[in-house]
Amino acid sequence: MSEILVIGGGVIGLLTARELARAGVDTTLVEMGKTGQQSSWAGGGILSPLYPWRYPDAVGRLAAWSQRVYPALAAELLDETGIDPELTVNGMLVLDTEERQRALDWAARHDTAIEVLDARQLHASEPELGPRPEQALLLPGIGQVRNPRLTRALRRAIERKVTLREQEEVLELLIEGGRAVGVRTPKGEIRAERVIICAGAWTAKLLEQLGNSPEIQPVRGQMILFYAHPGQVHHITLHRERYIIPRRDGRILFGSTLEQAGFVKRTTAEAKEELYRAAVELYPLLKRTPIEDHWSGLRPGSPSGIPYIGAYPGIDGLYFNAGHYRNGLVTGPASARLLTDLVLERDPILDAAPYALDAARD
């Protein structure tokens, strides 16, 4: 029997298991499919909330802590596993300037670098850009990771330190005498002294049996991938709620949709066409660039995007770390450390109150 059982093998579950293992805790991780294959794989890997000034401080604090530790995390994973997460700081360009003053005020409060580019500077920085607004905002310190590589590195980093049980769906939480003691799967029971739910969009379904579930719902997102060449697009670019992400090898991601489709993960021709039109409007060179792939994922949507991190009230030994919506990658390291601090009763890196089950999320 392990000390702690982690349910869910996405980036949040992998990071949480890694933190626990580094603290010397005997940990088992159970995943219904393969690790890192749900929203962690399907996302873009931007290490910032989109339009970060729109998010509550509770999200911003997790993001800021994670941004500070990502360089060391990426270097450690490369050293430990030989897999490079491809942390790349290429800046985030925001073409929507209606909220310019709000963005500048946010940057001043949070000591974050932000530049206002005029049309000439914008053209010089992105000569292939289609729109030509009079101004744009640049956050030069924002980076990205190649999220499939990150999750593969995390899995390899923990596979000799954590018991991994993949392709094993959790059917039921085991509660005895007001305490979580494990789970039931098709293969039988998995017992543990404590249980942490990191199941993303599936978290609320697991907690339904207890009668008090977090407000986490699946939100489908579709993306397309262009087989482009290095140097054609230089920055992560935001425009009209869409984003473009240039990878080191030249591939360009464009996304994404926001769809209330339940747990249906399929792609649609309509979304593909919509994304393509928006992408070529943003960067016309993409008209001459083949689409390499089109996929979808289910984000764990939560009110205001504030995740649930902490102990489940009324059930001893039960915890959750889920509901990160669009920001699981950028808030993941801080969320994993905070949850580990709470479980091990260490001084927490951040005030945990905003992430409690009953905390306000307006």
Phi and psi in degrees as a GROMACS rama.xvg file:
@    title "Ramachandran Plot"
@    xaxis  label "Phi"
@    yaxis  label "Psi"
@TYPE xy
-77.8507  159.962  SER-2
-68.2326  -42.5711  GLU-3
-135.877  136.987  ILE-4
-111.009  123.867  LEU-5
-102.542  125.646  VAL-6
-100.632  115.851  ILE-7
115.441  125.061  GLY-8
-114.146  31.8381  GLY-9
-80.4791  -168.801  GLY-10
-61.5422  -34.82  VAL-11
-68.0331  -46.7077  ILE-12
-64.5381  -41.5339  GLY-13
-64.4631  -44.7645  LEU-14
-65.3828  -38.9932  LEU-15
-64.7873  -45.564  THR-16
-61.8198  -38.0394  ALA-17
-64.0615  -43.9364  ARG-18
-61.5115  -43.4249  GLU-19
-65.0389  -43.255  LEU-20
-63.692  -38.7569  ALA-21
-66.7193  -24.0595  ARG-22
-87.4769  3.31811  ALA-23
84.2005  18.1149  GLY-24
-91.444  132.09  VAL-25
-70.7228  113  ASP-26
-127.032  139.402  THR-27
-117.301  138.624  THR-28
-119.533  128.372  LEU-29
-117.414  134.614  VAL-30
-135.631  134.36  GLU-31
-69.7455  -23.9925  MET-32
-123.203  -129.691  GLY-33
-102.929  148.462  LYS-34
-62.0137  143.859  THR-35
70.4557  21.205  GLY-36
-108.195  3.44648  GLN-37
-101.567  -126.62  GLN-38
-65.394  -25.5203  SER-39
-61.8834  -36.7848  SER-40
-79.332  -36.462  TRP-41
-80.0564  -17.0867  ALA-42
-76.0246  -177.105  GLY-43
-93.8446  -25.9712  GLY-44
89.7624  14.9206  GLY-45
-70.8301  129.849  ILE-46
-92.7603  54.6736  LEU-47
-167.096  144.306  SER-48
-59.7901  143.983  PRO-49
-67.7214  134.125  LEU-50
47.9437  65.3805  TYR-51
-59.5824  -22.9617  PRO-52
-70.0902  -11.3671  TRP-53
-85.9853  -11.7115  ARG-54
-94.6248  151.819  TYR-55
-63.1266  157.227  PRO-56
-59.0893  -28.5095  ASP-57
-60.3258  -36.5687  ALA-58
-75.6939  -42.7263  VAL-59
-60.9349  -36.6357  GLY-60
-67.6114  -40.5299  ARG-61
-64.2057  -42.1288  LEU-62
-64.215  -45.2253  ALA-63
-62.6463  -41.6809  ALA-64
-64.1719  -43.2768  TRP-65
-66.0913  -41.1954  SER-66
-59.4481  -34.7079  GLN-67
-68.99  -32.6605  ARG-68
-96.6632  -9.88564  VAL-69
-59.9355  -41.8928  TYR-70
-56.8067  -43.9247  PRO-71
-67.7332  -40.132  ALA-72
-61.6003  -47.656  LEU-73
-62.0107  -40.8863  ALA-74
-66.0123  -41.4207  ALA-75
-63.2007  -43.1191  GLU-76
-65.6465  -41.034  LEU-77
-61.8087  -43.2754  LEU-78
-66.3138  -40.6118  ASP-79
-76.3171  -32.5782  GLU-80
-120.593  -18.6933  THR-81
80.0884  1.88311  GLY-82
-101.398  122.254  ILE-83
-89.9705  116.087  ASP-84
-68.0212  -5.07368  PRO-85
57.2724  51.7952  GLU-86
-64.3502  120.989  LEU-87
-133.966  121.395  THR-88
-96.1613  98.5622  VAL-89
-120.036  9.87478  ASN-90
78.7571  153.13  GLY-91
-117.961  118.824  MET-92
-97.2941  126.833  LEU-93
-115.752  114.666  VAL-94
-86.0751  -16.8174  LEU-95
-84.4981  110.501  ASP-96
-110.649  13.3638  THR-97
-61.2222  -27.3937  GLU-98
-104.328  30.5862  GLU-99
-54.6718  -50.0393  ARG-100
-66.7392  -38.6941  GLN-101
-61.1659  -41.1839  ARG-102
-65.6498  -43.2372  ALA-103
-65.8822  -39.875  LEU-104
-64.0081  -42.2301  ASP-105
-61.0832  -45.1243  TRP-106
-62.5245  -39.1253  ALA-107
-66.5484  -40.3285  ALA-108
-66.1673  -33.5164  ARG-109
-105.187  9.67034  HIS-110
53.1077  46.6904  ASP-111
-111.332  133.369  THR-112
-69.1647  131.995  ALA-113
-147.501  137.259  ILE-114
-121.359  144.627  GLU-115
-101.15  117.414  VAL-116
-98.8936  137.294  LEU-117
-86.199  177.906  ASP-118
-60.2851  -38.4787  ALA-119
-66.2832  -45.0594  ARG-120
-64.8656  -38.2501  GLN-121
-63.3666  -45.5601  LEU-122
-63.669  -37.8374  HIS-123
-66.64  -35.605  ALA-124
-80.4987  -30.8079  SER-125
-138.134  77.8673  GLU-126
-64.2176  -21.275  PRO-127
-90.9282  1.02585  GLU-128
-66.9399  137.217  LEU-129
-77.5551  -60.8824  GLY-130
-62.3461  147.246  PRO-131
-129.08  68.0886  ARG-132
-67.3497  159.605  PRO-133
-68.6558  -27.5422  GLU-134
-142.662  160.424  GLN-135
-149.061  161.821  ALA-136
-109.188  139.311  LEU-137
-126  124.324  LEU-138
-103.252  93.524  LEU-139
-68.0327  -21.5078  PRO-140
-87.3209  -0.857081  GLY-141
-80.9955  136.151  ILE-142
-123.19  -169.373  GLY-143
-147.415  158.88  GLN-144
-123.949  157.915  VAL-145
-88.8192  96.9217  ARG-146
-59.5981  -36.7842  ASN-147
-61.3538  -35.2194  PRO-148
-70.8972  -36.4518  ARG-149
-62.402  -46.8574  LEU-150
-68.5913  -34.8032  THR-151
-64.8443  -40.4255  ARG-152
-64.7715  -41.7145  ALA-153
-63.4697  -41.9421  LEU-154
-62.3276  -46.8443  ARG-155
-64.2226  -34.6669  ARG-156
-66.1898  -29.2083  ALA-157
-104.427  -9.13902  ILE-158
-63.9371  -22.7209  GLU-159
-97.1486  -3.47418  ARG-160
-113.075  -18.8718  LYS-161
-126.983  141.248  VAL-162
-77.5246  117.181  THR-163
-102.126  128.773  LEU-164
-126.452  96.8602  ARG-165
-96.9026  166.748  GLU-166
55.6262  41.0974  GLN-167
-141.16  100.915  GLU-168
-79.0609  135.091  GLU-169
-79.136  122.774  VAL-170
-95.7956  -28.5492  LEU-171
-160.874  141.863  GLU-172
-80.2662  141.369  LEU-173
-98.772  115.358  LEU-174
-119.044  123.298  ILE-175
-132.078  123.616  GLU-176
58.5803  36.7057  GLY-177
76.455  18.4647  GLY-178
-134.57  140.507  ARG-179
-76.4806  127.495  ALA-180
-124.548  5.1041  VAL-181
147.366  -157.644  GLY-182
-143.344  163.854  VAL-183
-113.048  133.419  ARG-184
-125.636  173.135  THR-185
-58.72  -19.614  PRO-186
-93.3456  -1.04372  LYS-187
124.16  -159.634  GLY-188
-93.6269  145.448  GLU-189
-119.913  112.131  ILE-190
-93.4912  146.691  ARG-191
-157.551  158.987  ALA-192
-73.645  -31.9309  GLU-193
-143.242  154.904  ARG-194
-129.289  133.093  VAL-195
-121.029  124.304  ILE-196
-95.8103  114.619  ILE-197
-125.08  48.7505  CYS-198
-96.6056  17.5081  ALA-199
55.5152  -129.657  GLY-200
-65.5148  -16.1552  ALA-201
-92.4019  0.314733  TRP-202
-61.539  -47.3665  THR-203
-61.7206  -35.7248  ALA-204
-63.7403  -38.7992  LYS-205
-66.5658  -31.9363  LEU-206
-91.858  -2.70019  LEU-207
-57.6592  -35.2216  GLU-208
-63.8411  -18.2179  GLN-209
-92.301  -9.12724  LEU-210
84.3541  0.301836  GLY-211
-143.846  89.3316  ASN-212
-100.317  149.544  SER-213
-68.5741  156.218  PRO-214
-81.8879  73.8245  GLU-215
-118.052  123.489  ILE-216
-129.464  145.779  GLN-217
-69.0455  135.098  PRO-218
-126.007  111.869  VAL-219
-74.2908  138.521  ARG-220
-130.684  132.863  GLY-221
-112.967  144.758  GLN-222
-135.805  158.841  MET-223
-124.914  154.109  ILE-224
-124.22  126.56  LEU-225
-99.7326  140.934  PHE-226
-91.1429  80.0596  TYR-227
-100.525  -169.644  ALA-228
-118.464  149.885  HIS-229
-57.4004  142.495  PRO-230
88.1921  -2.92036  GLY-231
-77.8538  -36.8581  GLN-232
-125.387  133.897  VAL-233
-103.256  -32.2045  HIS-234
-119.484  153.679  HIS-235
-60.916  130.791  ILE-236
-127.624  129.16  THR-237
-109.258  136.694  LEU-238
-159.198  121.36  HIS-239
52.8471  48.0401  ARG-240
72.2304  0.140357  GLU-241
-103.233  161.373  ARG-242
-139.482  151.912  TYR-243
-124.83  137.465  ILE-244
-129.73  114.52  ILE-245
-88.5454  124.823  PRO-246
-84.9784  165.658  ARG-247
-59.5064  -36.1041  ARG-248
-84.5859  5.98914  ASP-249
99.7521  -21.3976  GLY-250
-58.995  146.654  ARG-251
-126.437  123.083  ILE-252
-94.3002  142.666  LEU-253
-135.101  129.393  PHE-254
-160.356  -175.54  GLY-255
-143.074  170.703  SER-256
-86.127  162.219  THR-257
-127.705  105.926  LEU-258
-129.886  133.879  GLU-259
-89.7421  92.5424  GLN-260
-127.619  19.8671  ALA-261
63.3272  -140.74  GLY-262
-96.9081  20.9614  PHE-263
-84.8562  116.494  VAL-264
-102.375  7.91644  LYS-265
-69.7487  158.019  ARG-266
-89.4447  162.622  THR-267
-131.718  146.716  THR-268
-64.5001  -34.2764  ALA-269
-63.1068  -44.376  GLU-270
-66.2622  -40.0198  ALA-271
-59.3012  -44.767  LYS-272
-65.9318  -41.8474  GLU-273
-61.4614  -45.2741  GLU-274
-65.4325  -40.1318  LEU-275
-62.5765  -45.9392  TYR-276
-59.3544  -44.4933  ARG-277
-67.0724  -36.7337  ALA-278
-66.2038  -46.2429  ALA-279
-73.3116  -23.8359  VAL-280
-68.1157  -38.0508  GLU-281
-73.7185  -45.8241  LEU-282
-131.887  94.15  TYR-283
-56.9208  -24.2286  PRO-284
-58.4617  -22.124  LEU-285
-70.0833  -12.8132  LEU-286
-62.8398  -27.8659  LYS-287
-99.617  13.833  ARG-288
-117.716  126.4  THR-289
-69.3981  145.995  PRO-290
-80.1907  123.706  ILE-291
-90.7288  -32.9296  GLU-292
-158.884  161.594  ASP-293
-149.562  124.964  HIS-294
-145.141  174.826  TRP-295
-139.357  161.043  SER-296
-147.277  165.382  GLY-297
-112.549  108.571  LEU-298
-78.2437  148.562  ARG-299
-85.7267  86.4945  PRO-300
-68.0429  140.47  GLY-301
-143.778  156.372  SER-302
-58.0273  126.233  PRO-303
62.0761  8.52018  SER-304
73.4468  12.6945  GLY-305
-85.5657  120.544  ILE-306
-72.797  167.609  PRO-307
-103.146  116.642  TYR-308
-136.77  117.119  ILE-309
148.66  -163.003  GLY-310
-87.1804  142.306  ALA-311
-77.9558  124.119  TYR-312
-66.8098  134.084  PRO-313
89.7723  -9.06196  GLY-314
-125.591  111.631  ILE-315
-66.2601  144.009  ASP-316
75.4332  10.3013  GLY-317
-115.811  130.502  LEU-318
-135.912  165.289  TYR-319
-140.409  151.8  PHE-320
-149.324  86.8508  ASN-321
-159.98  170.832  ALA-322
85.1786  34.1315  GLY-323
-83.5957  -1.36391  HIS-324
53.6005  -113.181  TYR-325
-94.5854  5.15829  ARG-326
-123.472  26.0438  ASN-327
-62.3602  -38.6175  GLY-328
-69.9505  -43.7651  LEU-329
-76.9659  -26.1007  VAL-330
-101.85  -4.68857  THR-331
-58.1146  -50.2656  GLY-332
-58.439  -43.2407  PRO-333
-67.7461  -40.3765  ALA-334
-62.2091  -43.0228  SER-335
-65.4779  -41.8398  ALA-336
-67.2501  -42.6791  ARG-337
-61.6773  -46.6451  LEU-338
-62.9273  -40.765  LEU-339
-63.7152  -40.2076  THR-340
-58.092  -44.1005  ASP-341
-67.6184  -43.1633  LEU-342
-64.515  -40.5006  VAL-343
-91.2887  4.42199  LEU-344
57.8552  42.8911  GLU-345
-96.2504  166.215  ARG-346
-63.3174  122.859  ASP-347
-74.8123  149.501  PRO-348
-67.5827  -27.0794  ILE-349
-140.087  160.202  LEU-350
-64.1005  122.252  ASP-351
-84.6598  -9.73738  ALA-352
-55.6911  -40.5993  ALA-353
-65.5339  -12.724  PRO-354
-106.289  5.28527  TYR-355
-69.2982  160.665  ALA-356
-58.2644  -38.6233  LEU-357
-100.015  12.5404  ASP-358
-71.6881  149.832  ALA-359
-65.6243  137.715  ALA-360
-133.968  49.1392  ARG-361
